[in-house]
Amino acid sequence: MKAMREKAKKTKPAPAPARRTIVAGAAALAVFYLLLNWNTFTAPFERDEGEYAYAAWITLQGQVPYISSFLHKPPLTIFMYMLGYFIDPAAVW
């Protein structure tokens, strides 16, 4: 037990420059993602995306998606689209 405590004391968090590098890399990836997708943020849903959005919408209306409509994806897909609806209800739903 004592050896484990001493080992825990010896391990230190990453130095500040390494953390800054990680944060800068994550920010650069986010900016890169936004630049790649800037022209599709307001685009309407395609066939599959519309199906998932519809399943999320009918779930919010109190219906059961696998009974009220055909859906071949697991429930997490529906919940992710519901999360998108809660974030911005005025989006293309």
C-alpha positions in Angstrom: 0.0 0.0 0.0 2.8 2.4 0.9 4.5 1.6 -2.5 1.3 2.5 -4.3 1.1 5.9 -2.5 4.7 6.7 -3.3 4.2 5.8 -6.9 1.1 8.0 -7.0 3.1 10.9 -5.6 5.8 10.4 -8.3 3.3 10.7 -11.2 2.8 14.3 -12.1 0.3 15.8 -14.5 1.4 16.7 -17.9 3.4 19.9 -18.1 1.7 23.1 -19.1 3.1 23.2 -22.7 1.8 19.7 -23.4 -1.7 20.7 -22.2 -1.6 23.8 -24.3 -0.6 21.7 -27.3 -3.5 19.4 -26.7 -6.0 22.3 -26.3 -4.6 24.0 -29.4 -4.8 20.8 -31.4 -8.4 20.2 -30.3 -9.3 23.8 -31.2 -7.6 23.4 -34.6 -9.6 20.2 -35.3 -12.8 22.0 -34.4 -12.0 24.9 -36.7 -11.0 22.5 -39.5 -14.4 20.6 -39.0 -16.3 23.9 -39.2 -14.5 25.0 -42.3 -15.2 21.7 -44.0 -18.9 21.8 -43.2 -19.7 25.5 -43.3 -21.9 25.3 -46.4 -24.0 22.3 -45.2 -25.2 23.6 -41.9 -28.5 24.8 -43.4 -28.9 22.1 -46.0 -32.0 20.0 -45.7 -31.8 16.4 -44.6 -31.1 13.7 -47.1 -33.2 10.5 -47.2 -31.7 8.7 -44.2 -31.2 11.8 -42.1 -34.9 12.7 -42.7 -35.9 9.3 -41.5 -33.9 9.6 -38.3 -35.2 13.2 -37.7 -38.8 12.0 -38.3 -38.3 9.2 -35.8 -37.0 11.7 -33.3 -40.0 14.0 -34.0 -42.6 11.3 -33.5 -40.9 10.2 -30.4 -41.2 13.7 -29.0 -44.9 13.6 -30.0 -45.4 10.6 -27.8 -45.5 7.9 -30.4 -43.3 4.8 -30.6 -40.8 5.1 -33.5 -40.4 1.4 -34.2 -44.2 0.9 -34.3 -45.3 4.2 -35.9 -42.7 4.3 -38.6 -40.1 2.0 -40.1 -36.6 2.5 -38.6 -33.7 0.1 -38.9 -31.2 1.9 -36.6 -30.7 1.5 -32.9 -32.4 3.9 -30.5 -29.2 6.0 -29.9 -29.7 7.5 -33.4 -33.1 8.7 -32.4 -31.8 10.2 -29.2 -29.0 12.0 -30.9 -31.5 13.6 -33.3 -33.7 14.5 -30.3 -30.7 16.1 -28.7 -30.2 18.2 -31.9 -33.8 19.2 -31.7 -33.4 20.3 -28.1 -30.3 22.3 -28.9 -31.9 24.2 -31.8 -35.6 23.6 -32.4 -35.6 26.1 -35.3 -33.2 24.0 -37.2 -34.3 22.0 -40.3 -36.7 19.7 -38.5 
